[in-house]
């Protein structure tokens, strides 16, 4: 069985390691539901992902969609090269940052 670890680092920061593939994507999604729901801003470190495929990309896009529908911010760091290559080839790489749209958006009260 393929393995992964989704570690809660606190304050909405998580680290995903292991495999992000057809064998694990659905289980990763299920494992993320409760801990992600507790935060309005999420940062997911993917630098520990050692194997990824198009299902891994689909997982990241699912998280972005969820974040947008639930008014949350989501940001990825340490993006695996393979996932980024698949995203560029399929022309969806721009979608991976849609969950960052609230970054720097909050106005200072005196600016209103």
C-alpha positions as CSV (number, residue, x, y, z in Angstrom):
1,X,0.0,0.0,0.0
2,X,1.2,3.5,-0.8
3,X,2.0,5.8,2.1
4,X,1.7,9.4,3.0
5,X,1.9,11.6,6.1
6,X,-0.2,14.8,6.6
7,X,1.4,16.5,9.5
8,X,-0.3,19.4,11.3
9,X,2.4,22.0,12.1
10,X,0.0,24.4,13.8
11,X,-1.5,27.7,12.9
12,X,-2.9,26.3,9.6
13,X,0.4,25.0,8.4
14,X,0.7,21.4,7.2
15,X,3.3,19.2,5.7
16,X,2.5,16.5,3.2
17,X,5.1,13.8,2.6
18,X,5.3,10.4,0.9
19,X,3.2,9.7,-2.1
20,X,0.6,11.9,-3.7
21,X,-0.7,9.6,-6.3
22,X,-3.7,7.6,-7.6
23,X,-3.1,5.2,-4.7
24,X,-3.2,7.9,-2.0
25,X,-5.1,11.0,-3.3
26,X,-8.5,10.0,-2.0
27,X,-7.2,9.0,1.4
28,X,-5.2,12.3,1.6
29,X,-8.4,14.2,0.8
30,X,-10.3,12.4,3.6
31,X,-7.5,12.9,6.1
32,X,-7.4,16.6,5.4
33,X,-11.1,17.4,5.8
34,X,-11.3,17.8,9.5
35,X,-7.9,19.5,10.2
36,X,-8.3,21.9,7.2
37,X,-11.8,22.9,8.3
38,X,-10.4,24.4,11.5
39,X,-8.5,27.1,9.7
40,X,-9.3,30.1,7.4
41,X,-5.7,30.3,6.1
42,X,-3.7,27.2,5.1
43,X,-0.2,26.7,4.0
44,X,0.8,23.2,2.7
45,X,4.4,22.2,2.4
46,X,4.8,19.6,-0.3
47,X,8.6,19.4,-0.3
48,X,8.4,15.9,1.4
49,X,6.4,14.4,-1.5
50,X,8.6,11.9,-3.1
51,X,6.2,10.5,-5.7
52,X,3.4,12.3,-7.5
53,X,1.3,12.0,-10.6
54,X,-1.8,13.6,-12.2
55,X,-4.0,12.5,-9.3
56,X,-1.7,14.5,-7.0
57,X,-2.4,17.5,-9.2
58,X,-6.1,16.8,-9.0
59,X,-5.9,16.7,-5.2
60,X,-4.3,20.1,-5.1
61,X,-6.9,21.6,-7.4
62,X,-9.6,20.0,-5.3
63,X,-8.2,21.8,-2.2
64,X,-8.1,25.1,-4.1
65,X,-11.8,24.6,-5.2
66,X,-12.7,23.8,-1.6
67,X,-10.9,26.8,-0.3
68,X,-12.6,29.1,-2.8
69,X,-16.0,27.8,-2.0
70,X,-15.5,28.1,1.8
71,X,-13.8,31.5,1.7
72,X,-10.4,30.2,2.8
73,X,-6.9,31.0,1.7
74,X,-4.6,28.1,0.6
75,X,-1.0,28.3,-0.4
76,X,1.4,25.6,-1.5
77,X,5.1,25.6,-1.0
78,X,7.7,23.0,-2.1
79,X,5.7,22.1,-5.2
80,X,6.9,18.8,-6.7
81,X,8.5,19.3,-10.1
82,X,6.4,16.5,-11.6
83,X,3.1,18.0,-10.5
84,X,4.2,21.4,-11.8
85,X,5.2,19.9,-15.1
86,X,1.8,18.2,-15.5
87,X,0.0,21.4,-14.5
88,X,2.0,23.4,-17.1
89,X,1.4,20.8,-19.8
90,X,-2.3,20.7,-19.2
91,X,-2.4,24.5,-18.8
92,X,-3.8,24.5,-15.3
93,X,-0.7,25.8,-13.5
94,X,-2.4,29.2,-12.9
95,X,-5.3,27.5,-11.0
96,X,-2.9,26.3,-8.3
97,X,-2.6,29.9,-7.0
98,X,-6.3,30.8,-7.1
99,X,-6.6,30.0,-3.4
100,X,-4.1,32.8,-2.6
101,X,-6.4,35.5,-3.8
102,X,-6.9,37.0,-0.3
103,X,-3.2,37.5,0.3
104,X,-2.5,41.2,1.0
105,X,-6.1,42.0,0.1
106,X,-7.2,43.3,3.5
107,X,-7.3,47.1,3.6
108,X,-6.0,49.0,6.5
109,X,-8.9,50.8,8.3
110,X,-7.5,54.2,7.6
111,X,-7.4,53.4,3.8
112,X,-11.2,53.2,3.7
